[in-house]
């Protein structure tokens, strides 16, 4: 019998969201409620004529667009087939057996899967009130800690800690520990905090900042993520990135989307209006909703049974939220913000099950 290596056989496959059937409306994957920029769609269509060619492995136009928009150095940018590729390569490059990768209670679950692939240990620091706690992270650091991952804003919580706390964390981490700040939902929080403060941490040489085009830019299907890397980190990660990793149409779409900041900002604004109204209406039903700085909300029910009852009722109406049992939050459902009529349908179900 052909057998995989022991540590792979002992792993579970990374669990994606249940998408339901063809008639189901998914509120489970935090996809954008609104379409991508028309300029991005047009750029992708125009790029189809280049399909006989391999994509440029250096993503020059995309890096230039990101650098110009954010005031960073293009040579410090790496692009991936989604930020998942970059996260996996970072962990493979900087951790291995006997090392520890430190996340938080409700950090991005893929980090644990990527850590298991290299036989390192994934450890969680406690979050407080569904928010990252810098003090608890620092308490959890040991001599074996090689990488610290912080999601800000958080997923699945939607909460946000101030930039000053991220800076305090970096200042206090021991030498030789790499800090990774995952900002997949940052565009929904950029109006609240100055993004430059976090980008500037990269200049210290021990911090990486990740972002994606999957959320605010509406390009989840294009699979494009990017990160800002110190040169010494960039050099090592680049060695194990898949060459030609981002397709020609995806590079073209992401470039045009980054250049169309007005469209992205409009998407963020419209999403936030629907999100905040839905959250308030849920709170009026007696449900607990954490303050969100993302395109989703985390809804906490009175108990696990109440959350399951709501999930069943929603599914019966063709509406699928994300159960949070895998995060230790079995009394919660996470709801991606969709068009207003979809959220109205969800609210009607929630009113019925909580009455």
C-alpha positions in Angstrom: 0.0 0.0 0.0 1.2 3.5 -0.8 1.2 5.6 2.3 1.6 9.3 3.0 4.2 10.4 5.5 3.1 10.0 9.1 2.5 13.6 9.9 0.3 14.1 6.8 -1.7 11.0 7.5 -2.5 12.3 11.0 -3.7 15.7 9.7 -7.3 16.6 8.9 -7.9 18.4 5.6 -8.5 22.2 6.0 -12.3 22.7 6.4 -13.9 25.1 4.0 -17.4 26.5 4.6 -20.5 24.4 3.9 -21.9 26.0 0.8 -25.3 24.2 0.7 -27.1 23.4 -2.5 -27.5 25.4 -5.7 -30.6 27.1 -4.3 -28.8 28.2 -1.1 -27.7 31.8 -0.5 -24.3 31.6 1.2 -23.4 34.0 3.9 -20.6 31.7 5.0 -17.4 32.8 3.2 -17.2 36.6 3.6 -17.4 37.3 -0.1 -18.2 40.8 -1.2 -21.9 41.9 -1.4 -21.1 43.9 -4.4 -19.4 43.2 -7.8 -15.8 44.1 -8.5 -14.8 47.3 -10.2 -16.0 47.5 -13.9 -12.4 48.5 -14.7 -11.2 45.3 -13.1 -13.6 43.1 -15.1 -12.7 44.9 -18.3 -9.0 44.4 -17.6 -9.5 40.7 -17.0 -11.5 40.2 -20.2 -8.8 42.1 -22.2 -6.1 39.9 -20.7 -7.7 36.7 -22.0 -5.9 37.2 -25.3 -2.6 36.5 -23.5 -3.6 33.1 -22.3 -1.1 31.2 -24.4 1.6 32.9 -22.3 2.8 32.2 -18.7 2.1 35.0 -16.3 4.9 37.4 -15.3 6.4 35.9 -12.1 7.3 39.4 -10.8 3.8 40.9 -11.1 5.3 44.3 -12.2 2.1 46.3 -12.9 0.3 44.9 -9.9 3.2 45.6 -7.5 3.5 49.1 -9.0 -0.2 49.8 -8.4 0.0 48.6 -4.8 3.1 50.6 -4.1 1.7 53.8 -5.6 -1.6 53.4 -3.7 -0.1 52.7 -0.3 3.2 54.6 -0.5 5.4 51.5 -0.1 8.3 50.0 -1.9 7.3 47.7 -4.9 10.4 45.5 -4.3 9.1 44.6 -0.8 5.8 43.3 -2.2 5.1 39.6 -2.8 1.9 38.4 -4.5 0.3 35.1 -4.0 -2.6 33.0 -5.2 -4.6 34.4 -2.3 -2.9 35.3 1.0 -3.1 31.6 1.9 -0.2 30.8 -0.4 1.9 33.5 1.2 1.0 32.3 4.7 1.9 28.7 3.8 5.3 29.8 2.3 6.1 32.0 5.3 5.5 29.1 7.7 7.5 26.6 5.6 10.4 29.1 5.4 10.6 30.0 9.0 9.4 27.1 11.1 9.7 23.4 11.4 9.8 20.5 13.9 10.2 21.7 17.5 9.2 25.3 16.7 6.1 27.1 17.8 3.8 29.2 15.7 1.7 31.4 18.0 -1.8 32.6 17.0 -4.8 33.6 19.1 -8.1 32.0 20.2 -10.0 33.1 17.1 -7.2 33.7 14.6 -7.3 32.5 11.0 -7.7 28.7 11.1 -5.5 28.0 8.0 -2.4 29.0 10.0 -2.9 25.9 12.2 -3.2 23.7 9.1 -0.1 25.2 7.5 1.8 24.8 10.7 0.9 21.1 10.9 2.3 20.6 7.4 5.8 21.5 8.6 5.5 19.6 11.9 5.7 22.7 14.1 3.4 23.3 17.0 0.5 25.7 16.7 -0.4 27.4 20.0 -3.2 29.9 20.7 -3.0 32.9 23.0 -6.2 33.9 24.8 -8.4 36.6 23.4 -10.3 38.9 25.7 -13.9 39.9 24.9 -13.4 38.4 21.4 -10.4 40.7 20.8 -6.7 40.1 20.4 -4.9 40.6 23.7 -1.3 41.8 23.3 -0.5 41.0 27.0 -1.8 37.4 26.5 0.3 37.0 23.4 3.4 38.1 25.1 2.8 35.8 28.0 2.4 32.9 25.6 5.8 33.5 23.8 8.5 30.9 24.6 12.0 30.3 23.4 10.5 28.0 20.8 8.3 30.7 19.3 9.3 31.5 15.8 6.3 33.3 14.3 3.4 35.3 15.8 0.2 35.7 13.7 -2.3 38.5 14.5 -5.5 39.0 12.5 -6.5 42.7 12.7 -9.4 43.1 12.1 -10.2 39.6 13.5 -12.0 36.8 11.8 -14.5 35.4 12.8 -14.9 38.1 15.5 -14.7 41.3 13.4 -13.1 43.1 16.3 -10.2 45.6 15.9 -7.3 46.5 18.2 -5.6 49.9 17.8 -2.4 50.2 15.8 -0.7 51.3 19.0 -1.3 47.8 20.4 0.2 46.1 17.3 3.2 48.4 17.6 3.5 47.6 21.4 3.5 43.9 20.5 6.3 44.2 18.0 8.3 46.3 20.4 8.0 43.7 23.1 8.6 40.5 21.0 12.0 38.9 21.5 14.6 39.2 18.8 14.2 36.5 16.2 10.4 36.2 16.4 8.6 37.1 13.2 5.4 39.1 13.5 2.8 38.6 10.8 -0.1 41.0 10.8 -3.0 39.6 8.7 -5.1 42.5 7.4 -7.5 40.6 5.1 -10.3 43.0 6.1 -8.2 46.1 6.5 -10.0 48.2 3.9 -13.0 48.1 6.1 -11.0 49.6 8.9 -8.6 52.0 7.1 -10.9 54.9 7.7 -10.6 54.2 11.5 -6.8 53.7 11.6 -3.8 55.0 9.7 -2.6 52.0 7.6 0.8 53.6 7.1 1.6 53.0 10.8 1.5 49.2 10.3 3.2 49.2 6.9 6.1 51.1 8.5 6.7 48.2 10.9 8.0 46.2 8.0 11.1 48.6 7.9 12.2 47.1 11.2 13.0 43.8 9.5 10.9 41.4 11.6 7.3 42.1 10.5 5.2 41.1 7.5 1.8 42.7 6.6 -0.7 40.7 4.6 -3.7 41.9 2.5 -6.0 40.4 -0.1 -8.2 41.3 -3.0 -10.8 38.8 -2.0 -12.9 41.0 0.3 -13.3 44.7 -0.3 -12.2 44.4 -3.9 -14.7 41.6 -4.7 -12.1 39.4 -6.4 -12.3 36.2 -4.3 -12.5 34.2 -7.5 -9.3 35.7 -8.9 -7.2 34.4 -6.0 -4.9 37.3 -5.4 -3.2 38.2 -2.1 -0.3 40.4 -1.4 2.1 41.1 1.4 4.7 43.6 2.4 7.9 41.9 3.4 11.3 43.0 4.8 14.0 42.2 2.2 15.6 39.4 4.3 12.2 37.7 4.7 11.1 38.4 1.1 14.2 36.7 -0.2 13.6 33.4 1.6 9.8 33.2 1.0 10.4 33.9 -2.7 12.4 30.7 -3.0 9.4 28.6 -2.2 6.6 30.5 -3.8 5.1 28.8 -6.8 6.5 30.4 -10.0 4.0 32.1 -12.3 1.5 31.8 -9.3 -1.0 34.5 -10.2 -2.6 34.2 -13.6 -2.5 36.9 -16.3 -6.2 37.8 -15.9 -5.9 37.8 -12.1 -2.9 40.2 -12.2 -4.7 42.5 -14.6 -8.0 42.5 -12.6 -6.2 43.1 -9.3 -4.1 45.9 -10.8 -7.2 47.7 -12.1 -9.0 47.1 -8.9 -6.2 48.7 -6.8 -6.2 51.7 -9.1 -10.0 52.1 -8.7 -9.9 53.1 -5.1 -13.2 55.0 -5.5 -15.1 51.8 -6.3 -13.5 49.9 -3.4 -14.3 52.7 -1.0 -17.9 52.8 -2.2 -18.2 49.0 -1.7 -16.8 49.4 1.9 -19.2 52.3 2.7 -22.3 50.5 1.3 -21.3 47.3 3.1 -20.8 49.1 6.4 -24.3 50.7 6.2 -26.0 47.3 5.7 -23.8 45.7 8.3 -24.4 48.2 11.1 -28.2 48.3 10.5 -28.3 44.5 10.5 -26.2 44.3 13.7 -28.5 46.8 15.5 -31.6 44.9 14.4 -30.1 41.7 15.8 -29.3 43.4 19.1 -32.9 44.6 19.3 -33.9 40.9 19.2 -31.8 40.3 22.3 -28.8 38.8 20.4 -25.2 39.8 21.1 -23.3 41.1 18.1 -19.6 42.1 18.5 -18.6 45.5 16.9 -17.4 44.6 13.4 -14.8 46.3 11.3 -15.2 43.8 8.5 -17.8 42.6 5.9 -19.4 40.2 8.4 -20.9 40.1 11.9 -20.6 37.5 14.6 -23.9 36.8 16.2 -24.0 35.2 19.7 -27.1 33.4 20.8 -28.3 32.6 24.3 -26.8 29.1 24.1 -25.6 26.4 21.7 -29.1 25.0 21.2 -30.5 28.5 20.2 -27.7 28.9 17.6 -28.5 25.5 16.2 -32.2 26.3 16.1 -31.4 29.5 14.2 -29.1 27.7 11.8 -31.7 25.1 11.0 -34.4 27.7 10.4 -32.1 29.7 8.2 -31.2 26.7 6.1 -34.9 25.9 5.7 -35.2 29.2 4.0 -32.2 28.7 1.8 -29.9 30.9 3.9 -26.6 29.6 5.1 -24.5 31.3 7.8 -21.2 29.9 9.1 -21.3 27.8 12.3 -18.5 28.6 14.7 -18.1 25.4 16.6 -14.7 24.9 15.1 -13.5 28.0 16.8 -15.0 27.1 20.2 -17.9 29.4 19.6 -20.7 26.9 19.1 -23.2 29.5 20.4 -22.4 31.8 17.5 -23.1 32.1 13.8 -21.1 34.3 11.5 -23.0 36.2 8.8 -21.4 37.6 5.7 -23.0 40.9 4.8 -25.0 40.5 1.6 -27.4 42.7 -0.4 -30.1 44.3 1.7 -32.9 42.0 0.7 -30.8 39.0 1.8 -30.2 40.5 5.2 -33.9 41.3 5.5 -34.7 37.7 4.9 -32.2 36.6 7.5 -33.6 39.1 10.0 -37.1 37.8 9.4 -36.0 34.2 10.3 -34.1 35.4 13.4 -37.2 37.3 14.6 -39.2 34.1 14.3 -36.7 31.9 16.2 -36.1 34.5 19.0 -39.8 35.4 19.6 
